[in-house]
Amino acid sequence: MTPLIDGPTKLSSARIRLALLALALGGFGIGSTEFVAMGLLPNIAHDLLPQLYAASPTDANAQAGWIISAYALGVVVGAPTIAAVAARWPRKKLLLWLLVAFTVGTLASAVAPTFQLVMVARFVSALPHGAYFGIASLVAASLMGPGKRGRGVAFVLSGLTIANVIGVPTITWIGQHSGWRIAYLVVAAIFALTFVAVALLVPWQAGDAKATMRNELRAFTRLQVWLALLIGAVGFGGFFAVYTYIAPIVTTITGMPESTVPLVLVLAGLGMTIGNILGGRAADHSVRRSMLLFFVILLVGLAALWLTASTVVGLLISVFVVSGACSALSPTIQTRLMDVARDSQSIAAALNHSALNIANAAGAFFGGLTIAAGLGYLSPVVVGGLLALGGIALALISFGIDRSRIRRGVATGSVAAQRPAERTPVSAPID
């Protein structure tokens, strides 16, 4: 059955696919703007911190990582704020305004003259990030129809993962040859193109007429929401601790030339794309089992990277595994949040990206601290492993609370005891 959007008019399969592609194009732009700095970190450090770079390239690279942390913090602030304030807005209208903000913020990042102003521009340009993915995920889930929510979320996220196959390596190459500022101008053009695509292809969809800021913020009163956020914020940091410093790892530890960094990023993007597809499908079957499985795979990949990063084959395989496992975790964590948030759907869909960007900021920050402390470019891999172990521990605590409540439900004859939490409708009293 073809889904309905705001009324009796049915959308054709072709129209649905085009709308989903338009939404995914926004994810492509976001993936490009978020991750391109990682491949260009030495170039940015050399240009914006010339004196520090001349004295110590390692210290300059570590400080340049703050630009990535600034973007991540912008996502953390913007996602819940915009989602709560604009929950009742028509979803297409909100998406278009968010794309305008992306375009302007990315242009500012390209032209800001100093390191401090670039940090501010990256923070501002990140504010729409979580809200875009959250609202786009809700629209995609509606377009996909019942029983395919995880795949709808994964489709929007596929733009981000494909960006890491095509967009980030290509734009990194452009930045290496034409300057990192040109790279950000290319990203701004992608956002402008997305605005046109969403305006033309995405059907009108009303916001939630019953949503209020108070109802949306009520999600923060639920323990399981906080635990789901912490799973993403802590566990996903394992990926960002490594990915932030992938360029110096490739050139310093593995000994490959700078020109190979885009190729390594392509491989990471392939891992993300495959992982995202697997994670979306797995989330529709069992959030619990898939989340724990992908965390274990992440730990295996990090251990392999630590042991084999000095070899080309070891680096490539490990980067592929780590990227794939982390990307698979994203739709599972987002589905978990949408389950436990109940009727606070707009903010729940956006909060996942706050959590993942807390992980981004924390991974980049703590990884940078270990590098600055003289522990070497592989030290963030150890940080990543510890953070991934923390994510597993938090997931086990959260699922243990579910089991405890189900057991209590059995004693009282509750319906909640008759079905697993990950398949419970969002309106059910999970928390």
C-alpha positions in Angstrom: 0.0 0.0 0.0 1.4 3.4 -0.9 1.7 5.8 2.0 -0.4 8.8 2.4 0.9 12.3 3.1 -1.5 14.8 4.6 -4.7 13.7 2.9 -6.2 11.2 0.5 -3.8 11.7 -2.4 -1.5 8.7 -2.8 2.1 9.2 -3.9 3.5 7.1 -6.7 6.5 4.9 -6.0 8.6 7.1 -8.2 7.6 10.2 -6.3 8.4 8.6 -3.0 11.9 7.5 -4.3 12.6 11.0 -5.5 11.5 12.6 -2.2 13.7 10.1 -0.3 16.7 11.0 -2.6 16.2 14.7 -2.0 16.2 14.1 1.8 19.3 11.9 1.4 21.0 14.7 -0.6 20.8 16.8 2.6 22.5 14.0 4.5 25.2 14.0 1.8 25.8 17.7 2.4 25.8 17.3 6.1 28.3 14.3 5.9 30.5 16.4 3.7 30.5 19.5 5.9 31.0 17.5 9.1 33.8 15.1 8.0 35.8 17.0 5.4 37.7 18.8 8.1 39.1 15.5 9.3 40.9 14.8 6.0 42.0 18.5 5.7 43.1 18.9 9.4 46.8 19.4 8.6 45.9 22.0 5.8 43.6 23.9 8.2 46.2 23.8 11.0 49.0 25.1 8.6 46.8 27.9 7.3 45.1 29.1 10.5 47.8 28.3 13.1 51.0 29.0 11.1 53.3 29.9 14.1 52.2 26.9 16.1 52.4 24.6 13.1 56.0 25.8 12.4 57.0 25.0 16.0 55.1 21.7 16.3 52.8 20.2 13.6 51.5 17.7 16.1 50.3 20.4 18.5 48.8 22.4 15.7 46.9 19.4 14.4 45.6 18.7 17.9 44.4 22.3 18.3 42.9 22.3 14.9 40.7 19.4 16.0 38.8 21.9 18.1 37.1 23.0 14.9 35.6 19.6 14.7 34.6 19.8 18.4 33.0 23.2 17.8 30.8 21.7 15.0 29.8 18.8 17.2 28.8 21.1 20.1 26.7 23.1 17.7 24.8 20.0 16.8 24.3 19.2 20.5 22.9 22.7 21.2 20.8 23.0 18.0 19.2 19.6 17.8 16.9 19.7 20.9 16.4 23.4 20.8 15.1 23.6 17.2 13.2 20.3 17.4 11.3 21.5 20.5 10.6 25.0 19.3 9.6 24.0 15.8 7.8 20.7 16.4 4.5 22.1 15.2 5.9 23.6 12.0 5.1 22.0 8.7 7.9 19.6 8.1 8.8 20.7 4.6 8.9 24.4 5.6 11.2 23.6 8.5 13.5 21.5 6.3 13.9 24.4 3.8 14.8 26.9 6.5 17.3 24.5 8.0 18.9 24.2 4.5 19.2 28.0 4.2 21.0 28.0 7.6 23.3 25.3 6.4 24.2 27.2 3.3 24.9 30.5 5.0 26.9 28.9 7.9 29.1 26.9 5.5 29.8 30.0 3.4 30.8 31.8 6.6 33.2 28.9 7.5 34.8 29.3 4.1 35.5 33.0 4.4 36.2 33.6 8.1 39.7 35.0 8.4 40.9 33.6 11.8 41.0 30.3 13.6 38.6 31.7 16.3 36.1 33.0 13.8 36.2 29.7 11.9 35.4 27.9 15.1 32.4 30.2 15.6 31.2 29.7 12.1 31.5 25.9 12.4 29.4 26.1 15.6 26.7 28.2 14.0 26.6 26.1 10.8 26.1 22.9 12.9 23.0 24.2 14.7 20.5 22.8 12.1 22.3 19.4 11.8 20.3 17.3 14.3 17.0 18.9 13.6 17.4 18.2 9.8 18.2 14.6 10.4 15.4 14.3 12.9 12.7 15.9 10.8 13.9 14.2 7.6 13.8 10.8 9.4 10.2 11.4 10.4 9.3 12.3 6.9 11.1 9.3 5.5 9.5 6.9 7.9 6.1 8.3 6.9 7.0 7.8 3.2 8.2 4.3 3.7 5.1 3.1 5.5 4.5 0.8 8.5 7.1 -1.7 9.6 9.9 0.1 7.8 10.9 2.8 10.2 14.5 1.7 10.7 15.0 1.5 6.9 13.5 5.0 6.5 15.9 6.4 9.1 18.8 4.5 7.4 17.8 5.9 3.9 18.2 9.5 5.2 21.4 8.6 6.9 22.6 6.9 3.6 23.3 10.4 2.3 25.8 10.9 5.1 27.5 7.6 4.5 27.7 8.0 0.8 29.2 11.4 1.4 32.1 9.5 3.0 32.5 7.4 -0.1 32.2 10.2 -2.7 31.8 13.6 -1.2 34.4 13.7 1.6 37.3 12.1 -0.4 36.5 14.3 -3.5 36.2 17.5 -1.5 39.3 16.6 0.5 41.2 16.2 -2.8 39.9 19.6 -3.9 40.9 21.1 -0.6 44.4 19.7 -0.8 44.9 21.1 -4.2 42.9 24.3 -4.2 42.7 25.2 -0.5 40.4 24.1 2.4 38.3 27.2 1.9 37.4 26.2 -1.6 36.3 22.8 -0.1 33.8 24.5 2.1 32.5 26.6 -0.8 31.8 23.3 -2.6 29.9 22.0 0.4 27.8 25.2 0.5 26.8 24.6 -3.2 25.6 21.1 -2.2 23.3 22.6 0.4 22.0 25.1 -2.1 21.2 22.3 -4.5 19.5 20.3 -1.7 17.2 23.3 -1.0 16.0 23.2 -4.6 15.6 19.4 -4.6 13.6 19.4 -1.3 11.4 22.3 -2.5 10.5 20.5 -5.7 10.4 16.8 -4.7 9.4 16.5 -1.0 5.6 16.5 -0.5 4.0 18.8 2.0 3.7 17.3 5.4 2.2 19.0 8.4 3.9 19.2 11.7 2.5 17.6 14.8 -0.5 19.7 15.7 -0.5 18.3 19.3 3.1 19.0 19.9 4.2 21.6 22.4 7.6 22.5 23.7 6.5 21.2 27.1 5.5 17.8 25.6 8.7 17.5 23.6 10.9 18.4 26.5 9.1 15.8 28.6 11.4 13.3 26.9 14.1 14.5 29.3 12.2 13.3 32.3 12.5 9.6 31.2 15.4 7.6 32.4 15.5 5.4 29.3 15.9 8.5 27.1 18.9 9.5 29.0 20.4 6.1 28.9 19.9 5.9 25.1 21.5 9.3 24.7 24.5 8.2 26.8 24.9 5.0 24.8 25.4 7.1 21.7 27.4 9.9 23.4 29.8 7.5 25.0 29.9 4.5 22.7 30.1 6.3 19.4 33.1 8.3 20.7 35.2 5.3 19.9 34.8 6.0 16.3 35.4 9.8 16.4 38.5 9.4 18.6 40.0 7.6 15.6 38.4 9.2 12.6 39.3 12.8 13.7 43.0 12.0 13.4 42.8 9.6 10.5 45.0 11.8 8.3 48.0 11.8 10.6 47.5 8.1 11.4 47.7 7.3 7.7 50.8 9.5 7.0 52.7 9.1 10.3 51.9 5.6 11.6 51.3 3.7 8.3 53.7 5.8 6.4 51.5 6.4 3.3 51.7 9.7 1.4 49.2 12.5 2.0 47.6 11.8 -1.5 46.3 8.4 -0.1 44.2 10.0 2.6 41.2 10.5 0.3 41.4 6.8 -0.7 41.3 5.7 2.9 38.3 8.0 3.4 36.6 6.3 0.5 37.1 2.9 2.2 35.8 4.3 5.4 32.8 5.7 3.5 32.1 2.3 2.0 32.2 0.7 5.4 29.7 3.4 6.6 27.4 2.8 3.7 27.2 -1.0 4.1 27.0 -0.6 7.9 24.1 1.8 7.6 22.1 -0.5 5.4 22.7 -3.5 7.7 22.0 -1.4 10.8 18.7 -0.1 9.5 17.4 -3.6 8.6 18.7 -5.0 11.9 16.9 -2.3 13.9 13.6 -3.3 12.3 14.1 -6.8 13.7 15.8 -6.3 17.1 17.3 -3.1 18.4 18.9 -4.9 21.4 20.6 -7.7 19.6 21.8 -5.5 16.8 23.2 -2.8 19.1 25.2 -5.2 21.1 26.5 -7.1 18.1 27.7 -3.9 16.4 29.4 -2.7 19.5 31.4 -5.9 19.7 32.4 -5.6 16.1 33.5 -2.0 16.8 35.7 -3.3 19.6 37.3 -5.9 17.4 38.0 -3.3 14.7 39.6 -0.9 17.2 41.8 -3.7 18.6 42.8 -4.7 15.0 43.7 -1.1 14.2 45.9 -0.8 17.3 47.8 -3.9 16.4 48.1 -3.5 12.6 48.0 0.2 11.8 51.7 0.2 10.8 50.8 -2.0 7.8 48.7 -0.9 4.8 46.5 -3.9 4.7 45.9 -3.8 8.5 45.0 -0.2 8.4 42.6 -0.5 5.5 40.7 -3.5 6.9 40.5 -2.0 10.4 39.2 1.3 9.2 36.6 -0.4 7.1 35.4 -2.5 10.1 35.4 0.4 12.6 33.5 2.6 10.1 30.9 0.0 9.3 30.2 -1.0 12.9 29.7 2.6 14.0 27.5 3.5 11.0 25.3 0.4 11.8 24.9 1.6 15.4 23.4 5.0 14.3 20.0 3.7 13.1 19.7 1.3 16.0 20.4 4.1 18.6 17.9 6.4 16.8 15.2 3.7 16.7 15.8 3.1 20.4 15.4 6.8 21.2 12.2 7.0 19.2 10.8 4.0 21.1 11.6 5.2 24.6 10.6 8.9 23.9 7.0 7.9 23.3 5.1 11.0 22.1 8.1 13.3 22.0 9.0 12.2 18.5 10.4 15.3 17.0 12.9 15.9 19.7 13.7 12.1 20.0 14.5 11.9 16.3 16.9 14.9 16.6 18.4 13.9 20.0 20.3 11.0 18.4 22.4 13.5 16.5 23.1 15.5 19.7 24.3 12.3 21.3 26.5 11.3 18.4 28.0 14.7 18.2 28.8 14.7 21.9 30.6 11.6 20.9 32.3 13.5 18.1 33.4 16.3 20.4 34.5 14.0 23.2 36.3 11.6 20.8 38.1 14.5 19.1 38.9 16.2 22.5 40.2 13.2 24.4 42.0 11.9 21.4 43.7 15.3 21.0 44.7 15.3 24.7 46.5 12.0 24.4 48.3 13.1 21.3 49.3 16.4 22.9 50.5 14.5 25.9 53.1 12.8 23.6 51.4 9.4 23.5 51.4 9.3 19.7 48.8 9.2 17.0 47.6 5.6 17.9 46.7 6.7 21.5 43.2 7.8 20.4 42.5 4.1 19.4 42.9 3.2 23.1 40.5 6.0 24.0 38.1 4.7 21.4 38.1 1.2 22.9 37.4 2.5 26.4 34.5 4.6 25.1 33.1 1.7 23.2 33.2 -0.5 26.3 31.3 2.3 28.1 28.6 2.2 25.4 28.2 -1.6 25.9 27.9 -1.2 29.6 25.2 1.5 29.3 23.3 -0.6 26.7 23.3 -3.6 29.1 22.0 -1.4 31.9 19.2 0.0 29.8 18.1 -3.4 28.5 18.3 -4.8 32.1 15.9 -2.1 33.2 13.5 -3.2 30.4 13.7 -6.8 31.5 13.1 -5.8 35.1 10.0 -3.9 34.1 8.7 -6.7 31.9 9.1 -9.2 34.9 7.1 -6.8 37.0 4.5 -6.6 34.2 4.2 -10.4 34.2 3.2 -10.3 37.9 0.5 -7.8 37.2 -0.7 -9.2 33.9 0.6 -6.2 31.9 0.5 -6.3 28.1 4.0 -4.7 28.1 5.3 -8.1 29.3 4.2 -9.8 26.2 6.4 -8.1 23.7 10.0 -6.9 23.5 10.7 -3.2 24.1 12.3 -2.6 20.8 9.1 -3.6 19.0 6.8 -1.6 21.3 5.0 1.2 19.5 6.3 4.7 20.4 3.1 5.4 22.3 3.5 2.5 24.7 4.6 3.1 28.3 8.2 1.9 27.9 9.4 4.4 30.5 
